[in-house]
């Protein structure tokens, strides 16, 4: 009887451990950040672009977007961001250059069922917008 009880408890423990492990976000890195020797904070892809928000070890954030067809990249410092730990939803980051503004939003940034979007503005007018639930995120 003891052996059967032990086997049953071991089986239940294994199920509980596997369920709790899958609830945590997977720690991955974006090659876009890694190539610049930066930490990946957020990364995702659309059919046109690979996008990453990267962080320097001293705290500065950067926006990288790579065209999936011709592999050209844009690498810019993030000029505006809010703090996801203050309860603000979404976590919003912006980078700008030459009349273009690149805006990344992470909806439900502290939860496990979030989404991210990319919006590109030209002279204040939205010219591109995509949203996805498939992304990687650091829990920093």
C-alpha positions, 0 to 999 in steps of 0.5 A: 500500500505504501508503494502505491501511495508513493507512486501516486504522490510522485505522479501528482507531483510531476504533473503539478511541477510540469504545469507550473513550469509551463506557466512561466515565460520561456527565457529566449534571446533575439538574435537582433539584440544578441548581435549588438551585445544587448539584452532582449526585453521584447521580441516578435515578428510580423510578416514584414519585420523582425522587431526587438526592444533591447536593453544595455547593461546600464539601462538604455533601451533600443528599438531594432527592426529588420525587414524580413525580405531585404534584411535592412535594419533600423537601430534607434534609441528608445526616446519615450517609454512608460514603466510597466511595473507602475500598473500602466497598460500597455507598456509603450516604447517609442523611437523616432528618426526623420519623420518616422516614429516606431511605437511598440506596445506590450498589452498586459505586460505583467500577465501571461496572456498578453499581446504586442503591437508595432505601429509606424507613423510617418509625420504623425500619420499611422502607416503600418500596424500589426498585432501578435500574441506570439512574442518573447519577453524578459521578466526583468 
